[in-house]
Amino acid sequence: MDVVSTRNPAHHATFRHGLTANLTPDGGLWIPARLLPFANLDALLEMPLADRCAEILKRVIGDEFSHADLDALAHDAFNFPLPLTQIDEQTYALELFHGPTLAFKDFGARLLARLLRLHDADTTSATPRMILTATSGDTGAAVAHAFWRQPGARVVVLYPRGRVSEMQERQFAALGDNVLALAVDGSFDDCQALAKACFNDAALSRELRLTSANSINLARILAQVLYYFEISAALRARGVQQAPVVSVPSGNFGNLCAGLYAQRRGLPMGPFIAATNANRTVPDFLHGGAYLTKPSVATLSNAMDVGAPSNWERIAALFGQDRAAMQAAMRSDSATDAETRAEIARLWQLGWLADPHAAVASAVLQKLRKPGELGVFLATAHPAKFPDAVVEVTGRAVELPPELAALVHLELQAEPLENDVVALKRRLRA
Ligand SMILES: *Cc1c(COP(=O)(O)O)cnc(C)c1O
């Protein structure tokens, strides 16, 4: 697969290069040079999930990896359930939270870890690759888990001390081995700034083979393209032919970007619904305002507390910066925390327990769908990861799934770190 820069298609590279080079030479993001519709879509949709994921990876990545390796990788990475659950007559939820860390970020992190492992098996560096990631919770867990005990890889997770949930912290700070968790004396924005300063240090990046696992990495987007195909496959298996509108709970907009890519590959779906919480940068723009990034506002759906979405650059590039084209492809609105709570309650009455992120997607779907439309919303996290909101609304304790129950007794192994880039670089080199 040829990849090009969002900022200038003259910068192009192989998929393998895009996988390991964090940004393009002009500071943009890597995007596919072409997104042609797949041939034989019907046959693709009839395949079992892991077979279909393997087939799509082969078609997209081409010959840069051996097809036998991609087959094995897909069956190993996507070995957990991906149910499309019916909520009411015309509404379904795609449950993306049955992976090992119970959030959809498992898809991207598991594909990325395995592709890097294959890539590094073909190179000869004696220095392990260092995956550096700043997290407000879910990314750190998924990335740490995906790379844990992987030969040739070390993971460093930067997180704001005291500002992630206890469960989230245990998911990445109790693993040890090749995973180092650094509890930064600062905010999530500080953690991101620290990571960025390291990536911008070319000498340090080379020396430590620093690699980003955040959603600026194209492999994460590619992993997410795969599960949109499951929506169409599962609807067809139920005899539903209507193309759905799909509501995506969005923060950095990697997930929605993947949906738009899947549509360009020929999937009958859309328009998409870009659902946000109070961080309204994108809804305001799609409603005709300027594209104004803002400091993030804290909400119940905290994995979506993003005021400057990093993947919007990819979506804008997909539509050639044409706002009218974006408005035709996407509807957008936000849900307040009060609306999010009300939606958790409404869904619970229908018999389905939502976490706050899924509830935002469902609430905005309810606002923006037109009569007769078939609606699907993406459920990005397990409700047990956000027990406070769920207990408050349903009055019922959320049962801990085994993945989380097993963590309760583990000891945290995080190291404290002052909010200082010199101290961080010293620790990374140690
Ligand atoms: C990261 C995350 C999101 C936002 O996804 P983007 O691709 O950044 O838009 C939504 N829900 C949950 C649970 C997340 O962890």
The ligand as an SDF file (V2000), in Angstrom:
LIG
                    3D

 15 15  0  0  0  0  0  0  0  0999 V2000
  -10.6520    6.6350   22.5640 C   0  0  0  0  0  0  0  0  0  0  0  0
  -12.1030    6.4190   22.8340 C   0  0  0  0  0  0  0  0  0  0  0  0
  -13.1210    7.0560   22.0680 C   0  0  0  0  0  0  0  0  0  0  0  0
  -12.8130    8.0640   20.9940 C   0  0  0  0  0  0  0  0  0  0  0  0
  -12.3080    7.4830   19.8340 O   0  0  0  0  0  0  0  0  0  0  0  0
  -11.5600    8.3710   18.7260 P   0  0  0  0  0  0  0  0  0  0  0  0
  -11.1030    7.4170   17.7000 O   0  0  0  0  0  0  0  0  0  0  0  0
  -10.4390    9.0650   19.4470 O   0  0  0  0  0  0  0  0  0  0  0  0
  -12.5670    9.3510   18.2110 O   0  0  0  0  0  0  0  0  0  0  0  0
  -14.4450    6.7350   22.3340 C   0  0  0  0  0  0  0  0  0  0  0  0
  -14.7730    5.8760   23.3190 N   0  0  0  0  0  0  0  0  0  0  0  0
  -13.8420    5.2640   24.0780 C   0  0  0  0  0  0  0  0  0  0  0  0
  -14.2770    4.3390   25.1480 C   0  0  0  0  0  0  0  0  0  0  0  0
  -12.4810    5.5050   23.8630 C   0  0  0  0  0  0  0  0  0  0  0  0
  -11.5630    4.8940   24.6380 O   0  0  0  0  0  0  0  0  0  0  0  0
  1  2  1  0
  2  3  1  0
  2 14  2  0
  3  4  1  0
  3 10  2  0
  4  5  1  0
  5  6  1  0
  6  7  2  0
  6  8  1  0
  6  9  1  0
 10 11  1  0
 11 12  2  0
 12 13  1  0
 12 14  1  0
 14 15  1  0
M  END
$$$$
